[in-house]
């Protein structure tokens, strides 16, 4: 299931421009580890897709964890 999600998400991300990818990264900036934050601007556009995917996955995992704690 996660593999299918990642494949679909990457297809969508690959159609985005560099400014759109950077905007998506900024939306979840706090989800990226510090070492990745420091190198974002130096990455090729196709690698930014992976950064967005990683940030979104980390965000989803954190949200899922918060929901578990509340119940």
C-alpha positions, 0 to 999 in steps of 0.5 A, spaced: 500 500 500 505 504 501 509 503 495 503 504 491 502 511 494 509 513 493 509 511 486 502 515 485 505 521 489 512 521 485 508 521 478 504 527 481 510 531 484 514 530 477 509 534 473 511 540 478 515 545 477 521 547 481 518 553 485 512 549 486 516 543 489 520 548 493 513 551 496 511 544 498 517 543 501 516 549 505 509 547 507 512 541 511 519 544 513 519 542 520 518 535 518 525 535 514 531 533 518 536 539 519 541 535 515 536 535 509 534 542 510 541 545 509 541 542 502 535 543 499 537 549 495 542 545 492 538 539 490 536 538 482 529 538 481 528 531 480 531 530 487 526 535 490 521 530 489 524 526 494 524 531 499 517 533 498 515 525 499 519 525 505 516 531 508 509 529 507 510 522 509 514 524 516 508 529 517 503 523 516 506 519 521 506 524 526 499 526 525 497 518 525 502 518 532 498 524 535 491 521 533 493 515 537 495 519 543 489 522 543 485 515 544 
